[in-house]
Amino acid sequence: MLALVHRLQTRRYYDDRLQEYFGVVTRLAVLETELPEQDLEATGEYRALLDKAETMREQLADVLQHLDGDDAFLTAVKESPHGDRDTTR
């Protein structure tokens, strides 16, 4: 029973962090759409968001390792194009 509670807590934490991550990635996409590349490089907000997205992606990957790998939803998220987003621009 405790294992189930722990799993549910971990899943909720993952879901909350995933929503936050998608918010950051969405903001990055908006900036990339609205600003020319040379302006992006000069924008502190953009660099901060890139760093935050990378950190969050790593944290999400760590949490994901603690959940069962055969969960179809989690596997789909892990393999999504945003999961491997290049944040080294």
MOUR-V850442 format. One record per backbone hydrogen bond with DSSP energy under -1.0 kcal/mol. CO is the residue of the C=O (numbers start at 1). NH is the residue of the N-H. If there is no record, write none. Layout:
# MOUR-V850442
((CO	NH) (CO	NH))
This chain:
# MOUR-V850442
((1	5) (2	6) (3	7) (4	8) (5	9) (6	10) (7	11) (8	12) (9	13) (10	14) (11	15) (12	16) (13	17) (14	18) (15	19) (16	20) (17	21) (18	22) (19	23) (20	24) (21	25) (22	26) (23	27) (24	28) (25	29) (26	30) (27	31) (28	32) (29	33) (30	34) (31	35) (36	40) (37	41) (40	43) (43	47) (44	48) (45	49) (46	50) (47	51) (48	52) (49	53) (50	54) (51	55) (52	56) (53	57) (54	58) (55	59) (56	60) (57	61) (58	62) (59	63) (60	64) (61	65) (63	66) (64	67) (68	71) (71	75) (72	76) (73	77) (74	78) (75	79) (77	80) (80	83) (82	85))
